[in-house]
């Protein structure tokens, strides 16, 4: 599951990057349509990837907590999973909000309600925060995965 989530995180970021690049190449109705379709797909995939990652970190943390409590393992494992969850939730939530806001404001640019530079600036910020979110999510997904295996080995050792 960790590998699938990492793939989703990479795919979401690169689709957001492609939408940003397309937005800067707009010169005709055809490129605007492509940008809109790509942006909608990127937003959906980004929100999906971040949400799924957040829920997975919670689920693995819960399994670790249950194993720790059942076999009286070190509580440092629980604290570690809380640290991972806190870091992932904070940046993933901000990234999702920025990407969704950016998509909504894209419609406002298209209908000439706001200036394109506002959309560009927010797009750049959303892209940078999404890059940070992808980096942290991948880092903590791997760490959480390894911690889960470590706790499982210790759990099994207590059974023998």
Number of C-alpha atoms within 10 A of each C-alpha: 10 15 12 11 19 20 14 20 27 18 17 25 25 17 20 26 22 16 24 19 12 18 22 12 12 14 10 8 9 9 15 16 12 15 22 18 13 20 25 19 15 24 24 15 19 28 20 17 25 26 15 15 27 21 13 18 24 18 12 18 24 15 16 26 19 14 20 20 13 10 13 11 18 12 12 10 20 19 13 16 23 17 12 21 23 14 15 24 20 12 19 25 15 14 25 23 14 20 26 19 16 24 19 13 20 25 14 15 16 13 9 10 11 14 13 15 10 14 21 17 12 18 24 15 16 24 22 15 19 27 20 16 25 26 17 17 27 21 14 20 25 15 15 23 16 12 18 19 13 14 19 16 11 16 18 12 9 11 7 5
